[in-house]
Amino acid sequence: MEQAICDSPQPSELDSELGEQYLELRRQAKRLDRVRYRRLPREQKAWLRTRNRCTNLTCLYDRYQQRIGEREDLYAALCVVPWGVFPCW
């Protein structure tokens, strides 16, 4: 699957976007949620196993879109604190 990602522009772009999201999420989680920070690598490895079961580009695209949405939701949740919204940037 790694070769298919690199050889195709769309999955490659999504892979880069997800990688950037992951690094930013780890950075924010380290500051705001240590439990989440420790769980992120395990969750990412589990997702990679799921992604690697894809046998075509449509499946890859769907997996990336789903994961990017999950990451955006998680990032937004990290920014919410009891007294309001924490500036995560």
N, C-alpha and C positions, 0 to 999 in steps of 0.2 A: 504494500500500500504506500509506503514512503515514496517509492519511485513514481507511482501514479500521481501523488500529490505534487511532487516536484515538476513532473512533466506537463501538468495541466495548470493553466493560469488561474482559473477560478479556485480550485482547492488550495493552490499555493498561496493565494491572497488571503483566503479564509484562515489558513494555517498560521500565517504571519499575524493576522488580526487577533486570533485566539492566543497566540504566544504573547503578544503585547498585553492583552487583557489579563492573562495569567500572572505575568510579572507585576503588573500594577495591583492586582487583587492581593497578591502575596505581600506586597509592600504595605498596602492599607490594612490588611488583616494583622500583620505584625504589630502595627500601632494600636489597632482597635479591638481585636478579637484573637487572643493567643490560641484558643482552642481551634478555631477555624483555621488559623495559620498552620497548625500542626496537621490538620486533616486534609488540607488542599493537595499535597503531593500524592496521598493515597487515592483521593478522588480522581485526580488527573490520570494516574496510572490505570485505574479502572476504566475511565473513559477511553483511554488509548487502546485498551484491549477490545472494547466495543467497536471503536473506529476501525481497528485493524481487521475486524471480521467482515467489513464491507468487501463486496466483490465487483462493484462498479462505481462510476463517478457520481451517479445520482444518489446512491447511498451515502457516499462521502459528503457530498454537498448537504444532504439532509442532516447528517450527524453534526457537521460543523455549525449549521444554522441553529440547530437545537442547543448545542453547547454554548454558543455565543449568547443566545437568549438567556440560558441559565446563569451564565457568568454576569450578564448585565443585571439580572435580578438580584444576585448575591451581592454584587458591588453596591447596588442601591440599598440593600438591607444593612450593609455594614455602616452606611452613612446615617442611619436612623438611630438616634439615642433617645432616652426618655424625655429629655427637655427640648427635642426638636431634631433638626437635621444637621449632622456634623459635616463641615466642609472637608470632603475627602480628597480634594485636589491639592 
